[in-house]
């Protein structure tokens, strides 16, 4: 009926096993979409074209899971972001607020209408939710099977090359980025006329 953090497979206390579970999910963060889809969206000029002609994307569900991961990690900065500078703390706050907004939008867009009935507890005056009710869910195995076909490994040497700054990950997984928070203030889209 109820559970505690020890029962949560992705948001429990930090551990190497929990980090492995997140890494397994986050391998699907980058994916590719066909050029025909980008053309339909009218985004060919602004998109990031891959060598095979497809375009780089990430699906909303994996970005939303990334946000949950980041919010979880923000609770344990000593493990995930040790010795943060004041500037990194500001970036982390903005990244967390971005993630909260993404999740608010996702919930409001795909509102799960399953009623969570309430129960009384023997040891508390407050009622609680009985989350054991069935939900109508996506077929997760089928979703992941499809993602296997379109996932993109961003660490592949030469895959991500910024038109102005050059290779993003020149040393693959060994590349040390100067922004470990993964967020920037006041992002400005690249002028694709100047840098096609």
Secondary structure, DSSP 8 states (H G I E B T S, - for coil): ----GGG-TTTSS--HHHHHHHHHHHTTSSEEE-HHHHHHHT-TTTS-B-TTS-EEE--HHHHHHHHHHHHHHHTTHHHHSTT--HHHHHHHHHHHHHHHHHHHHHHHHS-------EEEETTEEEEEE-TTS------HHHHHHHHHHHB--TTSTTS-EETTTEES-TTGGG---S-TT---SS-----TTT--
